[in-house]
Amino acid sequence: MQRVCDYAADADAAGVNLMVLPECFLQGYSLTEEHVRRQALAIDSPELNAVLEQLAGVRQTLVLGAIELAGGRYYNTALIILAGRVLGTYRKRFLISGETMFTPGDAALVFDCAGVRFGINICSDTRYPQAAAEAADRGAQVLLVPAQNMMSRDKAVQWQHRHNEIRRQRVRETGMWLVSSDVTGERDGTHLGLGPTCVMDPTGRIVAEVPVGETGMAVAEIVVPTSRHI
């Protein structure tokens, strides 16, 4: 939460309207049943309310990756938060093989911020063209991609550039901008996260990014055909 609040303060100072954080960032992305059961939070739980109280003074809209408990099921969820309130949720639809404890989402929801409509794909959702296409069909002009690509070291290097290759396919197909937020660093000496965290225009050109292997925030102004911007 301290990291979230620090980034939010920097984003406020930069005049940012919308900020996206990585997949399951709130509780940590670990695919063990013990972790998911222990860390999952219901939207109306006292624990999540305590989190939201800390974010009440944040000016921008936050998209925060979380492990959600609802109806006895667990979801890999992006929370859309404004002024300490959950405005909506997007649940990851296309789960990878190791995410058997999660239930897939079933809706391509879109949301509005500063007059611009955005959709969400969580990490591996971007590998399926229909996930981005359905958001675009609902009027989304920007696609947000909370991701968690902490992999074994050999896979991290192998996939380093493939993530953005896949994302370029989605923006060129749909004409949307794309904002990805990923993790960097090492875990247990065996896993490596290299990002990428970046902003990509509808042609696939990267207009802002966090350098590979570093932590930080990529900031860009997104201008859509209506001349509105975020």
N, C-alpha and C positions, 0 to 999 in steps of 0.2 A: 504494500500500500504506500510505503514511503516513496518507492520508485514511481508509482503512478502519480502521486501528488507532485513530485518534483517535475516530472514531464509536463503535467498539467499547468504548473506555474510557468514553465518556460514557454508553453504553447500560448498561454494567456498573454505573456509579455510580447510574443511575436504576433499577436492579433489573430491567432488561428481560430477558426470556427468549428472545425471537426478534427478529432484526433482518434486514430485507431491504434490499439495495442495488440500484441501477439495472441495467438490461440491459447486458451486455457491459462492466460497470464496471471489471473487472480490467485489461483490455487496451485499452479504448476502442472505441467503436462507429464503425467506418469501413467502408464497403461497397466498398472497393477490394480486388481480388484480392491485391495486394501486401501490404496491411495484414493481411488474414486469414491468409495463408500465413506471414508473418513472426511474427505474434503468437500464433497458435493453440498451445495446450498440451494434451498428453495427460495424463490423470488420474495416470498413474504416472511422469510425467517428473520429472527432477531439478529443473527450473525450478518446477513446481507444488509439489513437495515443499518447496522453499525458501520459497514463499509460505505453505504450511501451517505450517511451523515458526514463522513470525512470528505465527501466529494460535493457537498451541498454548495460550497462557494466557488466551484469551478465554473467558469463562464462558458467554455465550449462544450459541444456535444462530444461525449466519449463513446467509443465502441470498444468494449472491454471483454476479452475472452475469459470464459468461466466454465466451471463444471456445475451443471444445473441438476437439481433433483425436482421432479414433477410427476405426480401420480404414481410414485413408486418406481419411476424409471430415471435413468441418468442420460443427460444430453451434453454434447460438446456444443456450447452456446456462445454467441456473441450478444452481450447486453448493450442496448443503446440507452445511454444515461444522460440526462440533462438536469442540472441544478439538484442533484441528489435524488432524482426519481428515475425509475426504469420506464422508458417510453415504449419499449418493445424488445423482442428477442428474435434472433435468427439461430436456428439449430442446424448444425452440420448435416448435410444430406447424404454425401457419398463417403462413407467411413472406410478407412483402410483395414487390412486384415487383423491388425492387433487391437482394434477398438471394439472388440466384441461386447464390452460392458456398456457401451453406449447404444441408445436407440436412435436411428436416423431421423432427421427432421423431414418434413414433407411439404414445405412451403417456400416459394421464392419471394420472400417479402421485400418491400422497398420502403424507404423512409425519406424524409425531407429535412434539409438543413440549409439555412440561408438562401432559400429559394431554389436549391439544387437537389435533385432526387438521387439517392444512392441505393445500391443493392449490396449484398454481402455474399461472398463465397469463402468458406473456411478451408484453407490449405488445399487438401486433395480434391475439393469440389471443383477447382479450376481445371482438373484433368478431364472433366466432362463438359463438352460444349453446351449442352442444354442448360446447365446451371447458370452460366453467364447469360445465355440467350433469353432465358425466362425473365431474368432481372431487367434486361434491356427491353423486352416486350412490355414490361410493366412501367416503362418510362424512365428507368435508371440511366443517368448520365455518367455516373462514377461507380466503379466496382471496388469495394473494400475487401482486402484479403488478409485477415489475421492468419498467421501461419506459425508452425512450430517444426522447423526442419533441423532439429538436433538429431544427428545420425551417427552411426559408427564412422570412424574417421575415413575409411576408404570410400564409403557411400557419400559422405559429405563432400568430398573432393569430386567424385564422379558426377554428383548432381548439382554442383555449384552453379553452373550456367544454365542447366536445364529448367530450373524453376522459372526464370524469366523468359525462356523460349516458349514455354507453355502459356505464360501470361500474355506474351505478345500475340499468340494465336487468338486468344480470347478478345483482346481489344480490337484487333484488326477485323475480326468477325462481327463485332457488335458496335464498334464506333465509340465505346465508352473509354473514359479515363480509368486508370487502375492505380490503387494505392495499396501497397503490401507492407505488412509489419511482421518481422520475423525475429528470431532470437539469435544471439551470437555468444560465443564462449565455449568452454569445455565442461564436461561432466564425467567424473570418475576416471579421468584419464583415458577413457575409451570412446567417448562420444564428442562430436564437434559440431558447432553451429556456426555457419558462415553467412547467414542471412539468405537472400537479400531483402533489405528494407528500402523501398524506393517509390517514387511517383512516376508513372508512365503515361504518356499522352496517347491519343487514339491511333497513332501511327506505330506505336511500340517504342518510341524514343523515350529514354529515361531523362527526366528533367530535374530530378533531385534524388539523392540517394545517401545512405549511410555507408561509408567505406567498408569493404569486406572484412569481417572479423572484428569490427569495432562496434561499440554501442553509441547510440545517439538518436537524433530525430531528423528526418527528412521533411522539409517544409517547402510547399509550392502553392502558388495561386492557380486554381483550376478555373478556366474560363470555358463556358459552354455556349452553344449557338444563340441562346437567348440573351447573352451578355451578362447573365448573372454569374456570380463567382463565389467560391469558398476558399 
